[in-house]
Amino acid sequence: MNLDLDILKCGNCEELKLGVHASALGLAAVMGIYNAAAWLMRRETHLAVNAVLYAALVAWEREHIAHHMAELRPRRTPLHVVEPEPPEPVRIAA
């Protein structure tokens, strides 16, 4: 099976990828906040586990967002590269 899709390549469709990960981050944050609040009210173990897992997912998605934002930033290339002049030979008077 050959998946030669442009969207799967780095540098293509970065705005779309960024949007997908930002949406996932927002959803994970809302679900994590809900589970944390529910745990504070009911003290059920699965709510605490869910809150921790959603917090980890938020951190994971944040890294993906940073990666895609870095791909969108223009590359910095030097405008003018100056090569150093070779040193003058030292002449010893004899």
N, C-alpha and C positions, 0 to 999 in steps of 0.2 A: 504494500500500500504506500503510495507516494503522496504526501501532503505538501505540495509546493505552493502554499498560500502566502501571498505577500504580507498579510497581517501577522503571520507568525515570525517574520524576520525583524530583527532589531532595526529601529529607525523608521519603520513604516507604521502608519496609523497610530502614532504615539498619543495623539489627542484622544482617540477612542479608548485606547488602553488605559490612559490616565483616568478618564471618566468612569470606566468600569471599576477600577480599583478604588477610586474616590467614593463611588456608590457603595461598594462593599464595606469600606471603612465606616461610612456613615451608618449603614445598617447594623454593623457589628457593634458600633458604639451605642446605638439606641438599645439593642438587645442586651448588651452588657450592663447598661445603666438600669434597665428594667429588672434584670436578674439580681443585681446587687441590691436594689430597693426591695424587691420581693424577699430576698434572703434576710434583710434587716427586719422585716415584718414577721416572717414565718420561721426563720432559722432552719430551713430544710437543706440538707447537704447538697442535693443536686443543684439547687439554685446558686450556691457558693461556687461549685465546680463550673457551672455554666458561666458565671461572671468572670472567673479566672480565665477560662478558655476564650471568651470574647475579648478580654483585655489582651491576651496574646495575639489574637487575630487582628486587633487594631494595630498593634506594633508591627505585625507582619505586613499588613496592607500599607502602613506608613512607609516601609522600606520600598515597596513596589512603586508607590507614588513618587518617592524621591528619585528612583531609577528612571522613571518615565519623564519626569521633569528635567533631569539631567540630559536626557536624549533630545529634549526640545530646545535646550539652550544652545545658542550658536557656539561653535568651536572657536577657541581663542588661538589665533595663529599670529606670530610676530609679523608686524608690518614690514620691517626691514631688518635683515640679519646682517650684522657687520662682523666680518672675520678679523681677528686681531692681526696687526702687522707683525711680520717676523722681526725678531730683535736684530739690531745692528751687530755685526761681528765685532768682537773686541780685538783691537790691534795692539800688539805690544811692541814698543819701540826697542830695537836692538842696538 
